[in-house]
Amino acid sequence: MRTVSFSQPQVQQTMSRDFVCFTTSTEGDPSAGESIRHRPKDPAGPCLRGNGQQNVQTLFLTPAGEIFHAASGYLAPEDLLAELRFAQELFAKLQATPPNQRAGVVTASHRERLEQLQFTADQIDAKGPNLGMGMNLQLVLPNSNNINSFLQGATQAGQGATNPMADPFAPFVRGQILTDQKFCMDQPLLSASKFERDPTPLVGTGKSFFMSNSGGSGGR
């Protein structure tokens, strides 16, 4: 995301104009996944939305430090812009809502978004840990030597294509979207400090490994 999404001018303008940005390191966190080290100047490799979900989480907080939206893993520039716009709209709703009703607004907004993305009521209402990650296990890689060709259209498949499951990567992408939205529905306005102490409701308790080969010497 550093070399692709965050370097996109429209993303930079939106983030610097409408958000106060900060980062924290997951190094040493027992819930974080593993990834291959790379040099800062290595070219970025191809990524699906949601890759590296245990290493990178984009969280949107109120000024009081309450999480009202989350998106895990890699986000392409267009994905990140979509999440920024949704966060802006939701925060505007929160500002106009009485304090005792704000949590309900967060839950309802994320549910409405999942419905717009054609998730079923059974998927949205299912209980249990890492439900969205369970959708990831349905991923079947197509038989081809060109991984880049498969990444084309992955964003559309994840965000709301007419027939999202026709794309072989759609279960992974949509599974991560479902996990993120349900986390916000189930724990609306969770404090960022509490999340840092225990991020497992979002990232799970399993271990993951992530690598993306650019064709050069580096990985992501």
N, C-alpha and C positions, 0 to 999 in steps of 0.2 A: 504493500500500500504506500510505503514511503516514496518509491520511485515511480509509481504509476498513478494511483488515485490522488494522493496528497499533492502531487506536482501539477495537477490539472488546474488551470487558472480559475475556472468557474467554481471548483471546489474550494480553492484557497480564498476566493472573494467571499463566498457564502460563509465559510467558517470564521474568517477574520471579522466579518461585518456583524454577524448575528449570534456568534457563540464565543464563550470564553473557553479556550482549549487547553488541556493539560494531559499529560501521560503519566502512567506509573509502570514500573517494571514487574513482570511476572517471574523474573529469574529467581530460582530457589523455591518457588511456590510448588508444593507437592501436587497441586491440582493441574499444573501446567503441562502441556504436551512437549514433545521433543521436535526439533527441526535441525537441519544441517546448517552449519555455519557458512557464511559467505562474505566476500569482500564488499565493502560499500559501493564500489563502482561496477560490480558484476551486473550484467543485464538481467532484468526481471524475467522469470519464467512464466509460462501460462498457468493461470489459477482459475478454479471455479469459485463462485460465491460460496463462502462458508469454509473454504480450506483453512486449516490452522485455527479452528474455533477455540481450542484450548489455549492458544498462545496470544490471540488478539481478540479483544472484545471492545466494541465501540458503545459507550454508555452515554446516555443523555440525562443530565441531572437538573433539577430545579436549583435556584440559588441556595436553598436550604440543604442541598446534598441528597435529594431524594431521586432515585432512578425511576424515570417514567417511560423510557424506551431503551432498547438494547438491540444490537446487531452483532453477531459473532462471526469471526473469521474474516477472510479476505472479502473486500467490497470493491468492485470495479468502480470507476468514476461515476457512471450513470446510476449504479446501485447506491453509492454513498450519497449522491445528490437526492435520490428518492427518499432515503432515510432522513436526511437533513430536513427536507420539506415536510415529511410526516411529523418529525419532532417539532418543527416550528408551529404547525397547525395544532398539534396536541397541547403544546405549551400555552398557546393563545387561549385554548379552551379552559385550561387549568387556571389561568389568571382571572377568567370571568366566572369561576365556580366557587361557591362557598367552601371553606376548608373541610367540613364534614362530608362533602360530596365528591371531593377530588379523586379519591381512590376509585370510586365507581366510574368516573369519567375515563380514567386510564384503562380499566378493565373493558369497558364498553367500546372504547376506540380501537383497542387491539382486536377485539372480537370482530368488530365491523370490518377491519382491514383483512382479517383472515377470510371472512365471508366473501369479500370482494376478490380475493385471490383464489376463490373456488375451493377452499377447504370445506369438507363436510362437517356437519354438526357432530358426528361421531368422533372425527379427528380432533375437533376443537375441544370437546368435552371429555375426552379420554383422560384417565388418571394414571399416574405412575411416573417413574423417573425416566428422563431421556427419551420421551416418546418420539420426538422429532428425529433423534438420532436413529431410532428404530427404522424409520423410513429410509435412512441412508443405506441400510443393509440390503435394500432392494436393488441397488445399483448394479447393472450388468454392463461391462465395458464392451463396446462394439469391436468388431474385428477390423482393425485398420492400423497402419503404421504412422498415421499423421494425427497426433493427439490434438493439434491446434484446430483442425477442422471440426472436431467434436465440441470444442469450447465455444464456437460461434453459435449464438442463439441461446446459450445457457441462461443468460439473464432473463430473456423473454420467457423461457420455459419455467423458470422459477417464480417470476413475478406475476404471471397470470395469462399464459397462453390458453387458447381455446381448448387444446388437448395437451396439457403440460406433460402427461406421462408418456407421450410419444417420444420425447427426448430422453435418451438413455441416462443423462445426467440429472434430469429433473427430480428424481426421488431424493438425491443428495441435497440439491439446492433447496427444494421445498421442505425437506426435513429440517434443515437448519432454520429456515424462516419460521416454521411452526414452533420449534424449540424456543426461539427468541421471543416470539409474540406471547406464547403461553407462560413463559417466565414472568413477563410483565403483567399478564392477566392474573396469575396466581399470587404474585407478590408485588402489588402495585405500590409505588412510592417507597420501595425498600431503601434504607439508608445506604449510601455508598460505603460507609465504614463497616457496616455489617456484611456487605457483599465482599469486601476485601478480606474479611476474616473467614468467610466461607463462600467461595464462588461456585461451589458444586451444584446448587440448584439450576444454574445456567449452563455450566461447562461439563457437568457430569462427574462421575467418580472413576471412570475408566482412564486408560492411558492411550494417547494417540501419538502418531509420528507423521510428520509432514515434510515432503520434499517436492520441489518443482524445478525441473531441469530446463535451463534456458538454451541448452545446446552449447554453452560455453563452459566456464569453469565453476560457475556458482549454482547454488540451489536456493529455493525459497521454501 
